[in-house]
Amino acid sequence: MADARIKAILDTSIYIPFINDGIVHPILEIDIGKPVIYLSAIVAAELYAGAFDNQTIKLLDKFCIRLFMSHKG
């Protein structure tokens, strides 16, 4: 039987330092394999609310689309 993958829903406060400065939260550095990361609609809305220029909005569009497409079966 295949190993169960860890599922994670991350808070906005985890994404912002990573997006701005490439800082990875310590919880993601533990050796738990390759987690399946879900983006909640609330977190996506908060990220978009903080995006003040077109370049950031386009980056978020790409990120959200890729994340959504990676979970389609």
CHARMM internal coordinates of N, CA and C (Angstrom, degrees):
IC EDIT
DIST 1 N 1 CA 1.4457
DIST 1 CA 1 C 1.5333
ANGL 1 N 1 CA 1 C 109.34
DIST 1 C 2 N 1.3093
ANGL 1 CA 1 C 2 N 117.40
DIHE 1 N 1 CA 1 C 2 N 141.75
DIST 2 N 2 CA 1.4613
ANGL 1 C 2 N 2 CA 122.45
DIHE 1 CA 1 C 2 N 2 CA -179.16
DIST 2 CA 2 C 1.5262
ANGL 2 N 2 CA 2 C 110.38
DIHE 1 C 2 N 2 CA 2 C -70.50
DIST 2 C 3 N 1.3276
ANGL 2 CA 2 C 3 N 114.90
DIHE 2 N 2 CA 2 C 3 N 147.74
DIST 3 N 3 CA 1.4607
ANGL 2 C 3 N 3 CA 119.69
DIHE 2 CA 2 C 3 N 3 CA 177.21
DIST 3 CA 3 C 1.5235
ANGL 3 N 3 CA 3 C 109.47
DIHE 2 C 3 N 3 CA 3 C -67.66
DIST 3 C 4 N 1.3384
ANGL 3 CA 3 C 4 N 116.14
DIHE 3 N 3 CA 3 C 4 N 139.77
DIST 4 N 4 CA 1.4583
ANGL 3 C 4 N 4 CA 120.76
DIHE 3 CA 3 C 4 N 4 CA 176.47
DIST 4 CA 4 C 1.5237
ANGL 4 N 4 CA 4 C 108.75
DIHE 3 C 4 N 4 CA 4 C -73.05
DIST 4 C 5 N 1.3026
ANGL 4 CA 4 C 5 N 116.51
DIHE 4 N 4 CA 4 C 5 N 133.79
DIST 5 N 5 CA 1.4673
ANGL 4 C 5 N 5 CA 120.72
DIHE 4 CA 4 C 5 N 5 CA 178.58
DIST 5 CA 5 C 1.5223
ANGL 5 N 5 CA 5 C 109.32
DIHE 4 C 5 N 5 CA 5 C -88.70
DIST 5 C 6 N 1.3121
ANGL 5 CA 5 C 6 N 115.18
DIHE 5 N 5 CA 5 C 6 N 144.21
DIST 6 N 6 CA 1.4503
ANGL 5 C 6 N 6 CA 122.16
DIHE 5 CA 5 C 6 N 6 CA 177.33
DIST 6 CA 6 C 1.5263
ANGL 6 N 6 CA 6 C 108.36
DIHE 5 C 6 N 6 CA 6 C -69.48
DIST 6 C 7 N 1.3376
ANGL 6 CA 6 C 7 N 116.49
DIHE 6 N 6 CA 6 C 7 N 135.99
DIST 7 N 7 CA 1.4607
ANGL 6 C 7 N 7 CA 121.53
DIHE 6 CA 6 C 7 N 7 CA 176.20
DIST 7 CA 7 C 1.5312
ANGL 7 N 7 CA 7 C 107.83
DIHE 6 C 7 N 7 CA 7 C -107.41
DIST 7 C 8 N 1.3253
ANGL 7 CA 7 C 8 N 116.33
DIHE 7 N 7 CA 7 C 8 N 137.90
DIST 8 N 8 CA 1.4571
ANGL 7 C 8 N 8 CA 120.03
DIHE 7 CA 7 C 8 N 8 CA -177.52
DIST 8 CA 8 C 1.5212
ANGL 8 N 8 CA 8 C 110.81
DIHE 7 C 8 N 8 CA 8 C -136.65
DIST 8 C 9 N 1.3291
ANGL 8 CA 8 C 9 N 115.28
DIHE 8 N 8 CA 8 C 9 N 138.09
DIST 9 N 9 CA 1.4607
ANGL 8 C 9 N 9 CA 122.61
DIHE 8 CA 8 C 9 N 9 CA 170.37
DIST 9 CA 9 C 1.5184
ANGL 9 N 9 CA 9 C 105.16
DIHE 8 C 9 N 9 CA 9 C -116.87
DIST 9 C 10 N 1.3231
ANGL 9 CA 9 C 10 N 116.00
DIHE 9 N 9 CA 9 C 10 N 117.48
DIST 10 N 10 CA 1.4577
ANGL 9 C 10 N 10 CA 120.78
DIHE 9 CA 9 C 10 N 10 CA -174.83
DIST 10 CA 10 C 1.5231
ANGL 10 N 10 CA 10 C 111.00
DIHE 9 C 10 N 10 CA 10 C -97.77
DIST 10 C 11 N 1.3203
ANGL 10 CA 10 C 11 N 115.25
DIHE 10 N 10 CA 10 C 11 N 145.64
DIST 11 N 11 CA 1.4596
ANGL 10 C 11 N 11 CA 122.52
DIHE 10 CA 10 C 11 N 11 CA 177.57
DIST 11 CA 11 C 1.5374
ANGL 11 N 11 CA 11 C 109.65
DIHE 10 C 11 N 11 CA 11 C -79.33
DIST 11 C 12 N 1.2957
ANGL 11 CA 11 C 12 N 115.85
DIHE 11 N 11 CA 11 C 12 N 159.10
DIST 12 N 12 CA 1.4620
ANGL 11 C 12 N 12 CA 122.08
DIHE 11 CA 11 C 12 N 12 CA 178.18
DIST 12 CA 12 C 1.5237
ANGL 12 N 12 CA 12 C 111.26
DIHE 11 C 12 N 12 CA 12 C -54.85
DIST 12 C 13 N 1.3238
ANGL 12 CA 12 C 13 N 117.01
DIHE 12 N 12 CA 12 C 13 N -36.45
DIST 13 N 13 CA 1.4628
ANGL 12 C 13 N 13 CA 121.13
DIHE 12 CA 12 C 13 N 13 CA -177.68
DIST 13 CA 13 C 1.5266
ANGL 13 N 13 CA 13 C 112.63
DIHE 12 C 13 N 13 CA 13 C -65.84
DIST 13 C 14 N 1.3191
ANGL 13 CA 13 C 14 N 118.01
DIHE 13 N 13 CA 13 C 14 N -15.34
DIST 14 N 14 CA 1.4641
ANGL 13 C 14 N 14 CA 122.10
DIHE 13 CA 13 C 14 N 14 CA 175.68
DIST 14 CA 14 C 1.5306
ANGL 14 N 14 CA 14 C 109.96
DIHE 13 C 14 N 14 CA 14 C -84.57
DIST 14 C 15 N 1.3321
ANGL 14 CA 14 C 15 N 116.43
DIHE 14 N 14 CA 14 C 15 N -38.56
DIST 15 N 15 CA 1.4703
ANGL 14 C 15 N 15 CA 121.56
DIHE 14 CA 14 C 15 N 15 CA -176.97
DIST 15 CA 15 C 1.5264
ANGL 15 N 15 CA 15 C 112.96
DIHE 14 C 15 N 15 CA 15 C -72.59
DIST 15 C 16 N 1.3263
ANGL 15 CA 15 C 16 N 118.28
DIHE 15 N 15 CA 15 C 16 N -40.21
DIST 16 N 16 CA 1.4648
ANGL 15 C 16 N 16 CA 121.41
DIHE 15 CA 15 C 16 N 16 CA -171.73
DIST 16 CA 16 C 1.5338
ANGL 16 N 16 CA 16 C 112.87
DIHE 15 C 16 N 16 CA 16 C -59.86
DIST 16 C 17 N 1.3432
ANGL 16 CA 16 C 17 N 120.11
DIHE 16 N 16 CA 16 C 17 N -50.57
DIST 17 N 17 CA 1.4758
ANGL 16 C 17 N 17 CA 118.16
DIHE 16 CA 16 C 17 N 17 CA 178.22
DIST 17 CA 17 C 1.5369
ANGL 17 N 17 CA 17 C 112.68
DIHE 16 C 17 N 17 CA 17 C -62.87
DIST 17 C 18 N 1.3269
ANGL 17 CA 17 C 18 N 116.57
DIHE 17 N 17 CA 17 C 18 N -32.27
DIST 18 N 18 CA 1.4573
ANGL 17 C 18 N 18 CA 119.47
DIHE 17 CA 17 C 18 N 18 CA 178.36
DIST 18 CA 18 C 1.5249
ANGL 18 N 18 CA 18 C 110.74
DIHE 17 C 18 N 18 CA 18 C -68.87
DIST 18 C 19 N 1.3148
ANGL 18 CA 18 C 19 N 116.97
DIHE 18 N 18 CA 18 C 19 N -45.55
DIST 19 N 19 CA 1.4641
ANGL 18 C 19 N 19 CA 121.04
DIHE 18 CA 18 C 19 N 19 CA -179.54
DIST 19 CA 19 C 1.5327
ANGL 19 N 19 CA 19 C 110.59
DIHE 18 C 19 N 19 CA 19 C -65.60
DIST 19 C 20 N 1.3249
ANGL 19 CA 19 C 20 N 117.30
DIHE 19 N 19 CA 19 C 20 N -44.34
DIST 20 N 20 CA 1.4643
ANGL 19 C 20 N 20 CA 120.97
DIHE 19 CA 19 C 20 N 20 CA -176.26
DIST 20 CA 20 C 1.5275
ANGL 20 N 20 CA 20 C 113.76
DIHE 19 C 20 N 20 CA 20 C -74.60
DIST 20 C 21 N 1.3403
ANGL 20 CA 20 C 21 N 116.39
DIHE 20 N 20 CA 20 C 21 N -42.81
DIST 21 N 21 CA 1.4644
ANGL 20 C 21 N 21 CA 119.35
DIHE 20 CA 20 C 21 N 21 CA -170.01
DIST 21 CA 21 C 1.5241
ANGL 21 N 21 CA 21 C 114.61
DIHE 20 C 21 N 21 CA 21 C -130.68
DIST 21 C 22 N 1.3310
ANGL 21 CA 21 C 22 N 117.80
DIHE 21 N 21 CA 21 C 22 N 2.40
DIST 22 N 22 CA 1.4602
ANGL 21 C 22 N 22 CA 120.51
DIHE 21 CA 21 C 22 N 22 CA -179.42
DIST 22 CA 22 C 1.5233
ANGL 22 N 22 CA 22 C 113.92
DIHE 21 C 22 N 22 CA 22 C 74.04
DIST 22 C 23 N 1.3362
ANGL 22 CA 22 C 23 N 116.67
DIHE 22 N 22 CA 22 C 23 N 17.93
DIST 23 N 23 CA 1.4651
ANGL 22 C 23 N 23 CA 120.96
DIHE 22 CA 22 C 23 N 23 CA -178.28
DIST 23 CA 23 C 1.5213
ANGL 23 N 23 CA 23 C 109.33
DIHE 22 C 23 N 23 CA 23 C -83.81
DIST 23 C 24 N 1.3319
ANGL 23 CA 23 C 24 N 115.63
DIHE 23 N 23 CA 23 C 24 N 120.96
DIST 24 N 24 CA 1.4633
ANGL 23 C 24 N 24 CA 121.65
DIHE 23 CA 23 C 24 N 24 CA -179.86
DIST 24 CA 24 C 1.5227
ANGL 24 N 24 CA 24 C 108.67
DIHE 23 C 24 N 24 CA 24 C -91.73
DIST 24 C 25 N 1.3218
ANGL 24 CA 24 C 25 N 116.57
DIHE 24 N 24 CA 24 C 25 N 132.37
DIST 25 N 25 CA 1.4632
ANGL 24 C 25 N 25 CA 121.14
DIHE 24 CA 24 C 25 N 25 CA 178.69
DIST 25 CA 25 C 1.5313
ANGL 25 N 25 CA 25 C 109.39
DIHE 24 C 25 N 25 CA 25 C -65.68
DIST 25 C 26 N 1.3228
ANGL 25 CA 25 C 26 N 118.12
DIHE 25 N 25 CA 25 C 26 N 139.14
DIST 26 N 26 CA 1.4737
ANGL 25 C 26 N 26 CA 120.97
DIHE 25 CA 25 C 26 N 26 CA -177.87
DIST 26 CA 26 C 1.5281
ANGL 26 N 26 CA 26 C 114.65
DIHE 25 C 26 N 26 CA 26 C -55.11
DIST 26 C 27 N 1.3032
ANGL 26 CA 26 C 27 N 118.71
DIHE 26 N 26 CA 26 C 27 N -30.47
DIST 27 N 27 CA 1.4741
ANGL 26 C 27 N 27 CA 120.68
DIHE 26 CA 26 C 27 N 27 CA -179.50
DIST 27 CA 27 C 1.5194
ANGL 27 N 27 CA 27 C 111.17
DIHE 26 C 27 N 27 CA 27 C -62.94
DIST 27 C 28 N 1.3293
ANGL 27 CA 27 C 28 N 117.20
DIHE 27 N 27 CA 27 C 28 N -26.43
DIST 28 N 28 CA 1.4577
ANGL 27 C 28 N 28 CA 120.47
DIHE 27 CA 27 C 28 N 28 CA -179.79
DIST 28 CA 28 C 1.5278
ANGL 28 N 28 CA 28 C 112.75
DIHE 27 C 28 N 28 CA 28 C -85.62
DIST 28 C 29 N 1.3200
ANGL 28 CA 28 C 29 N 116.51
DIHE 28 N 28 CA 28 C 29 N -7.67
DIST 29 N 29 CA 1.4563
ANGL 28 C 29 N 29 CA 120.40
DIHE 28 CA 28 C 29 N 29 CA -179.51
DIST 29 CA 29 C 1.5259
ANGL 29 N 29 CA 29 C 113.20
DIHE 28 C 29 N 29 CA 29 C -94.70
DIST 29 C 30 N 1.3356
ANGL 29 CA 29 C 30 N 117.89
DIHE 29 N 29 CA 29 C 30 N -4.31
DIST 30 N 30 CA 1.4596
ANGL 29 C 30 N 30 CA 119.40
DIHE 29 CA 29 C 30 N 30 CA 178.06
DIST 30 CA 30 C 1.5249
ANGL 30 N 30 CA 30 C 108.95
DIHE 29 C 30 N 30 CA 30 C -73.99
DIST 30 C 31 N 1.2913
ANGL 30 CA 30 C 31 N 116.57
DIHE 30 N 30 CA 30 C 31 N 155.81
DIST 31 N 31 CA 1.4630
ANGL 30 C 31 N 31 CA 121.74
DIHE 30 CA 30 C 31 N 31 CA -175.39
DIST 31 CA 31 C 1.5285
ANGL 31 N 31 CA 31 C 110.30
DIHE 30 C 31 N 31 CA 31 C -84.02
DIST 31 C 32 N 1.3367
ANGL 31 CA 31 C 32 N 115.16
DIHE 31 N 31 CA 31 C 32 N 82.76
DIST 32 N 32 CA 1.4677
ANGL 31 C 32 N 32 CA 120.18
DIHE 31 CA 31 C 32 N 32 CA -179.82
DIST 32 CA 32 C 1.5193
ANGL 32 N 32 CA 32 C 111.32
DIHE 31 C 32 N 32 CA 32 C -117.33
DIST 32 C 33 N 1.2918
ANGL 32 CA 32 C 33 N 116.61
DIHE 32 N 32 CA 32 C 33 N 14.83
DIST 33 N 33 CA 1.4548
ANGL 32 C 33 N 33 CA 119.60
DIHE 32 CA 32 C 33 N 33 CA -176.94
DIST 33 CA 33 C 1.5151
ANGL 33 N 33 CA 33 C 109.78
DIHE 32 C 33 N 33 CA 33 C 86.25
DIST 33 C 34 N 1.2984
ANGL 33 CA 33 C 34 N 115.72
DIHE 33 N 33 CA 33 C 34 N -152.36
DIST 34 N 34 CA 1.4677
ANGL 33 C 34 N 34 CA 121.60
DIHE 33 CA 33 C 34 N 34 CA -178.06
DIST 34 CA 34 C 1.5306
ANGL 34 N 34 CA 34 C 107.92
DIHE 33 C 34 N 34 CA 34 C -107.14
DIST 34 C 35 N 1.3366
ANGL 34 CA 34 C 35 N 117.81
DIHE 34 N 34 CA 34 C 35 N 100.46
DIST 35 N 35 CA 1.4662
ANGL 34 C 35 N 35 CA 119.47
DIHE 34 CA 34 C 35 N 35 CA -176.66
DIST 35 CA 35 C 1.5284
ANGL 35 N 35 CA 35 C 112.62
DIHE 34 C 35 N 35 CA 35 C -72.19
DIST 35 C 36 N 1.3142
ANGL 35 CA 35 C 36 N 115.40
DIHE 35 N 35 CA 35 C 36 N 153.28
DIST 36 N 36 CA 1.4641
ANGL 35 C 36 N 36 CA 122.03
DIHE 35 CA 35 C 36 N 36 CA 171.45
DIST 36 CA 36 C 1.5232
ANGL 36 N 36 CA 36 C 105.38
DIHE 35 C 36 N 36 CA 36 C -89.44
DIST 36 C 37 N 1.3328
ANGL 36 CA 36 C 37 N 116.75
DIHE 36 N 36 CA 36 C 37 N 117.24
DIST 37 N 37 CA 1.4602
ANGL 36 C 37 N 37 CA 120.76
DIHE 36 CA 36 C 37 N 37 CA -176.30
DIST 37 CA 37 C 1.5239
ANGL 37 N 37 CA 37 C 109.52
DIHE 36 C 37 N 37 CA 37 C -103.37
DIST 37 C 38 N 1.3239
ANGL 37 CA 37 C 38 N 114.62
DIHE 37 N 37 CA 37 C 38 N 127.36
DIST 38 N 38 CA 1.4560
ANGL 37 C 38 N 38 CA 121.87
DIHE 37 CA 37 C 38 N 38 CA 178.39
DIST 38 CA 38 C 1.5257
ANGL 38 N 38 CA 38 C 109.37
DIHE 37 C 38 N 38 CA 38 C -106.17
DIST 38 C 39 N 1.3177
ANGL 38 CA 38 C 39 N 116.36
DIHE 38 N 38 CA 38 C 39 N 143.01
DIST 39 N 39 CA 1.4611
ANGL 38 C 39 N 39 CA 122.31
DIHE 38 CA 38 C 39 N 39 CA 176.98
DIST 39 CA 39 C 1.5239
ANGL 39 N 39 CA 39 C 107.76
DIHE 38 C 39 N 39 CA 39 C -109.12
DIST 39 C 40 N 1.3357
ANGL 39 CA 39 C 40 N 116.24
DIHE 39 N 39 CA 39 C 40 N 116.10
DIST 40 N 40 CA 1.4663
ANGL 39 C 40 N 40 CA 118.74
DIHE 39 CA 39 C 40 N 40 CA 179.84
DIST 40 CA 40 C 1.5276
ANGL 40 N 40 CA 40 C 109.75
DIHE 39 C 40 N 40 CA 40 C -75.81
DIST 40 C 41 N 1.3050
ANGL 40 CA 40 C 41 N 115.80
DIHE 40 N 40 CA 40 C 41 N 155.13
DIST 41 N 41 CA 1.4655
ANGL 40 C 41 N 41 CA 121.17
DIHE 40 CA 40 C 41 N 41 CA 179.19
DIST 41 CA 41 C 1.5253
ANGL 41 N 41 CA 41 C 110.67
DIHE 40 C 41 N 41 CA 41 C -62.31
DIST 41 C 42 N 1.3197
ANGL 41 CA 41 C 42 N 117.39
DIHE 41 N 41 CA 41 C 42 N -34.25
DIST 42 N 42 CA 1.4665
ANGL 41 C 42 N 42 CA 120.95
DIHE 41 CA 41 C 42 N 42 CA 179.24
DIST 42 CA 42 C 1.5279
ANGL 42 N 42 CA 42 C 110.55
DIHE 41 C 42 N 42 CA 42 C -65.55
DIST 42 C 43 N 1.3245
ANGL 42 CA 42 C 43 N 116.84
DIHE 42 N 42 CA 42 C 43 N -45.72
DIST 43 N 43 CA 1.4727
ANGL 42 C 43 N 43 CA 120.81
DIHE 42 CA 42 C 43 N 43 CA 179.43
DIST 43 CA 43 C 1.5258
ANGL 43 N 43 CA 43 C 109.84
DIHE 42 C 43 N 43 CA 43 C -63.43
DIST 43 C 44 N 1.3283
ANGL 43 CA 43 C 44 N 117.35
DIHE 43 N 43 CA 43 C 44 N -43.44
DIST 44 N 44 CA 1.4691
ANGL 43 C 44 N 44 CA 120.45
DIHE 43 CA 43 C 44 N 44 CA 177.91
DIST 44 CA 44 C 1.5248
ANGL 44 N 44 CA 44 C 110.25
DIHE 43 C 44 N 44 CA 44 C -59.26
DIST 44 C 45 N 1.3287
ANGL 44 CA 44 C 45 N 117.16
DIHE 44 N 44 CA 44 C 45 N -44.07
DIST 45 N 45 CA 1.4665
ANGL 44 C 45 N 45 CA 120.93
DIHE 44 CA 44 C 45 N 45 CA 179.46
DIST 45 CA 45 C 1.5293
ANGL 45 N 45 CA 45 C 111.12
DIHE 44 C 45 N 45 CA 45 C -62.76
DIST 45 C 46 N 1.3344
ANGL 45 CA 45 C 46 N 116.76
DIHE 45 N 45 CA 45 C 46 N -39.94
DIST 46 N 46 CA 1.4686
ANGL 45 C 46 N 46 CA 120.02
DIHE 45 CA 45 C 46 N 46 CA 178.82
DIST 46 CA 46 C 1.5328
ANGL 46 N 46 CA 46 C 111.06
DIHE 45 C 46 N 46 CA 46 C -66.42
DIST 46 C 47 N 1.3189
ANGL 46 CA 46 C 47 N 117.22
DIHE 46 N 46 CA 46 C 47 N -39.51
DIST 47 N 47 CA 1.4642
ANGL 46 C 47 N 47 CA 120.05
DIHE 46 CA 46 C 47 N 47 CA 177.59
DIST 47 CA 47 C 1.5268
ANGL 47 N 47 CA 47 C 111.04
DIHE 46 C 47 N 47 CA 47 C -64.16
DIST 47 C 48 N 1.3354
ANGL 47 CA 47 C 48 N 116.35
DIHE 47 N 47 CA 47 C 48 N -43.44
DIST 48 N 48 CA 1.4736
ANGL 47 C 48 N 48 CA 119.81
DIHE 47 CA 47 C 48 N 48 CA 178.07
DIST 48 CA 48 C 1.5265
ANGL 48 N 48 CA 48 C 110.94
DIHE 47 C 48 N 48 CA 48 C -64.98
DIST 48 C 49 N 1.3276
ANGL 48 CA 48 C 49 N 117.24
DIHE 48 N 48 CA 48 C 49 N -36.68
DIST 49 N 49 CA 1.4700
ANGL 48 C 49 N 49 CA 120.47
DIHE 48 CA 48 C 49 N 49 CA 179.92
DIST 49 CA 49 C 1.5277
ANGL 49 N 49 CA 49 C 110.97
DIHE 48 C 49 N 49 CA 49 C -63.13
DIST 49 C 50 N 1.3262
ANGL 49 CA 49 C 50 N 116.54
DIHE 49 N 49 CA 49 C 50 N -30.46
DIST 50 N 50 CA 1.4621
ANGL 49 C 50 N 50 CA 120.34
DIHE 49 CA 49 C 50 N 50 CA 179.68
DIST 50 CA 50 C 1.5159
ANGL 50 N 50 CA 50 C 114.42
DIHE 49 C 50 N 50 CA 50 C -89.12
DIST 50 C 51 N 1.3254
ANGL 50 CA 50 C 51 N 117.02
DIHE 50 N 50 CA 50 C 51 N -2.58
DIST 51 N 51 CA 1.4695
ANGL 50 C 51 N 51 CA 121.34
DIHE 50 CA 50 C 51 N 51 CA -179.23
DIST 51 CA 51 C 1.5292
ANGL 51 N 51 CA 51 C 108.81
DIHE 50 C 51 N 51 CA 51 C -87.36
DIST 51 C 52 N 1.3394
ANGL 51 CA 51 C 52 N 115.51
DIHE 51 N 51 CA 51 C 52 N 116.96
DIST 52 N 52 CA 1.4628
ANGL 51 C 52 N 52 CA 118.88
DIHE 51 CA 51 C 52 N 52 CA -173.91
DIST 52 CA 52 C 1.5229
ANGL 52 N 52 CA 52 C 115.09
DIHE 51 C 52 N 52 CA 52 C -108.71
DIST 52 C 53 N 1.3289
ANGL 52 CA 52 C 53 N 117.17
DIHE 52 N 52 CA 52 C 53 N -0.62
DIST 53 N 53 CA 1.4666
ANGL 52 C 53 N 53 CA 117.81
DIHE 52 CA 52 C 53 N 53 CA 177.76
DIST 53 CA 53 C 1.5343
ANGL 53 N 53 CA 53 C 109.63
DIHE 52 C 53 N 53 CA 53 C -136.07
DIST 53 C 54 N 1.3212
ANGL 53 CA 53 C 54 N 115.43
DIHE 53 N 53 CA 53 C 54 N 163.87
DIST 54 N 54 CA 1.4668
ANGL 53 C 54 N 54 CA 121.02
DIHE 53 CA 53 C 54 N 54 CA -176.28
DIST 54 CA 54 C 1.5213
ANGL 54 N 54 CA 54 C 112.43
DIHE 53 C 54 N 54 CA 54 C -63.61
DIST 54 C 55 N 1.3296
ANGL 54 CA 54 C 55 N 117.57
DIHE 54 N 54 CA 54 C 55 N -35.69
DIST 55 N 55 CA 1.4605
ANGL 54 C 55 N 55 CA 120.75
DIHE 54 CA 54 C 55 N 55 CA -179.65
DIST 55 CA 55 C 1.5350
ANGL 55 N 55 CA 55 C 110.54
DIHE 54 C 55 N 55 CA 55 C -62.57
DIST 55 C 56 N 1.3103
ANGL 55 CA 55 C 56 N 117.22
DIHE 55 N 55 CA 55 C 56 N -42.53
DIST 56 N 56 CA 1.4606
ANGL 55 C 56 N 56 CA 121.20
DIHE 55 CA 55 C 56 N 56 CA 179.57
DIST 56 CA 56 C 1.5225
ANGL 56 N 56 CA 56 C 110.96
DIHE 55 C 56 N 56 CA 56 C -68.08
DIST 56 C 57 N 1.3001
ANGL 56 CA 56 C 57 N 116.93
DIHE 56 N 56 CA 56 C 57 N -40.45
DIST 57 N 57 CA 1.4680
ANGL 56 C 57 N 57 CA 120.97
DIHE 56 CA 56 C 57 N 57 CA 179.08
DIST 57 CA 57 C 1.5303
ANGL 57 N 57 CA 57 C 110.10
DIHE 56 C 57 N 57 CA 57 C -63.45
DIST 57 C 58 N 1.3313
ANGL 57 CA 57 C 58 N 117.29
DIHE 57 N 57 CA 57 C 58 N -43.13
DIST 58 N 58 CA 1.4699
ANGL 57 C 58 N 58 CA 120.42
DIHE 57 CA 57 C 58 N 58 CA 178.10
DIST 58 CA 58 C 1.5289
ANGL 58 N 58 CA 58 C 111.05
DIHE 57 C 58 N 58 CA 58 C -63.62
DIST 58 C 59 N 1.3278
ANGL 58 CA 58 C 59 N 117.14
DIHE 58 N 58 CA 58 C 59 N -39.27
DIST 59 N 59 CA 1.4538
ANGL 58 C 59 N 59 CA 121.68
DIHE 58 CA 58 C 59 N 59 CA 177.17
DIST 59 CA 59 C 1.5351
ANGL 59 N 59 CA 59 C 110.52
DIHE 58 C 59 N 59 CA 59 C -61.89
DIST 59 C 60 N 1.3218
ANGL 59 CA 59 C 60 N 116.56
DIHE 59 N 59 CA 59 C 60 N -44.36
DIST 60 N 60 CA 1.4646
ANGL 59 C 60 N 60 CA 120.39
DIHE 59 CA 59 C 60 N 60 CA 177.71
DIST 60 CA 60 C 1.5255
ANGL 60 N 60 CA 60 C 111.34
DIHE 59 C 60 N 60 CA 60 C -64.90
DIST 60 C 61 N 1.3259
ANGL 60 CA 60 C 61 N 116.77
DIHE 60 N 60 CA 60 C 61 N -39.11
DIST 61 N 61 CA 1.4681
ANGL 60 C 61 N 61 CA 120.09
DIHE 60 CA 60 C 61 N 61 CA 177.02
DIST 61 CA 61 C 1.5276
ANGL 61 N 61 CA 61 C 110.17
DIHE 60 C 61 N 61 CA 61 C -57.46
DIST 61 C 62 N 1.3259
ANGL 61 CA 61 C 62 N 116.96
DIHE 61 N 61 CA 61 C 62 N -49.20
DIST 62 N 62 CA 1.4668
ANGL 61 C 62 N 62 CA 121.06
DIHE 61 CA 61 C 62 N 62 CA 179.55
DIST 62 CA 62 C 1.5197
ANGL 62 N 62 CA 62 C 111.37
DIHE 61 C 62 N 62 CA 62 C -60.85
DIST 62 C 63 N 1.3306
ANGL 62 CA 62 C 63 N 115.75
DIHE 62 N 62 CA 62 C 63 N -45.38
DIST 63 N 63 CA 1.4598
ANGL 62 C 63 N 63 CA 121.22
DIHE 62 CA 62 C 63 N 63 CA -178.72
DIST 63 CA 63 C 1.5270
ANGL 63 N 63 CA 63 C 111.01
DIHE 62 C 63 N 63 CA 63 C -60.79
DIST 63 C 64 N 1.3251
ANGL 63 CA 63 C 64 N 117.07
DIHE 63 N 63 CA 63 C 64 N -48.63
DIST 64 N 64 CA 1.4705
ANGL 63 C 64 N 64 CA 121.05
DIHE 63 CA 63 C 64 N 64 CA -178.19
DIST 64 CA 64 C 1.5275
ANGL 64 N 64 CA 64 C 111.34
DIHE 63 C 64 N 64 CA 64 C -65.33
DIST 64 C 65 N 1.3116
ANGL 64 CA 64 C 65 N 117.22
DIHE 64 N 64 CA 64 C 65 N -41.35
DIST 65 N 65 CA 1.4726
ANGL 64 C 65 N 65 CA 120.52
DIHE 64 CA 64 C 65 N 65 CA 179.53
DIST 65 CA 65 C 1.5200
ANGL 65 N 65 CA 65 C 110.26
DIHE 64 C 65 N 65 CA 65 C -64.33
DIST 65 C 66 N 1.3258
ANGL 65 CA 65 C 66 N 117.42
DIHE 65 N 65 CA 65 C 66 N -45.44
DIST 66 N 66 CA 1.4763
ANGL 65 C 66 N 66 CA 120.46
DIHE 65 CA 65 C 66 N 66 CA 179.26
DIST 66 CA 66 C 1.5209
ANGL 66 N 66 CA 66 C 111.33
DIHE 65 C 66 N 66 CA 66 C -62.14
DIST 66 C 67 N 1.3108
ANGL 66 CA 66 C 67 N 116.77
DIHE 66 N 66 CA 66 C 67 N -42.25
DIST 67 N 67 CA 1.4544
ANGL 66 C 67 N 67 CA 120.07
DIHE 66 CA 66 C 67 N 67 CA -179.64
DIST 67 CA 67 C 1.5276
ANGL 67 N 67 CA 67 C 109.87
DIHE 66 C 67 N 67 CA 67 C -65.62
DIST 67 C 68 N 1.3230
ANGL 67 CA 67 C 68 N 116.73
DIHE 67 N 67 CA 67 C 68 N -42.56
DIST 68 N 68 CA 1.4607
ANGL 67 C 68 N 68 CA 120.58
DIHE 67 CA 67 C 68 N 68 CA 178.69
DIST 68 CA 68 C 1.5288
ANGL 68 N 68 CA 68 C 110.78
DIHE 67 C 68 N 68 CA 68 C -63.16
DIST 68 C 69 N 1.3321
ANGL 68 CA 68 C 69 N 116.79
DIHE 68 N 68 CA 68 C 69 N -45.74
DIST 69 N 69 CA 1.4593
ANGL 68 C 69 N 69 CA 120.41
DIHE 68 CA 68 C 69 N 69 CA -177.90
DIST 69 CA 69 C 1.5293
ANGL 69 N 69 CA 69 C 112.18
DIHE 68 C 69 N 69 CA 69 C -66.63
DIST 69 C 70 N 1.3285
ANGL 69 CA 69 C 70 N 117.82
DIHE 69 N 69 CA 69 C 70 N -29.96
DIST 70 N 70 CA 1.4656
ANGL 69 C 70 N 70 CA 120.39
DIHE 69 CA 69 C 70 N 70 CA -179.77
DIST 70 CA 70 C 1.5118
ANGL 70 N 70 CA 70 C 112.17
DIHE 69 C 70 N 70 CA 70 C -69.44
DIST 70 C 71 N 1.3343
ANGL 70 CA 70 C 71 N 118.48
DIHE 70 N 70 CA 70 C 71 N -18.54
DIST 71 N 71 CA 1.4572
ANGL 70 C 71 N 71 CA 122.05
DIHE 70 CA 70 C 71 N 71 CA -179.19
DIST 71 CA 71 C 1.5308
ANGL 71 N 71 CA 71 C 113.43
DIHE 70 C 71 N 71 CA 71 C -100.75
DIST 71 C 72 N 1.3355
ANGL 71 CA 71 C 72 N 116.70
DIHE 71 N 71 CA 71 C 72 N -3.69
DIST 72 N 72 CA 1.4621
ANGL 71 C 72 N 72 CA 119.13
DIHE 71 CA 71 C 72 N 72 CA 178.20
DIST 72 CA 72 C 1.5261
ANGL 72 N 72 CA 72 C 109.31
DIHE 71 C 72 N 72 CA 72 C -75.73
DIST 72 C 73 N 1.3055
ANGL 72 CA 72 C 73 N 115.12
DIHE 72 N 72 CA 72 C 73 N 137.56
DIST 73 N 73 CA 1.4685
ANGL 72 C 73 N 73 CA 119.30
DIHE 72 CA 72 C 73 N 73 CA -178.02
DIST 73 CA 73 C 1.4207
ANGL 73 N 73 CA 73 C 111.81
DIHE 72 C 73 N 73 CA 73 C -97.67
END
COOR INIT
IC SEED 1 N 1 CA 1 C
IC BUILD
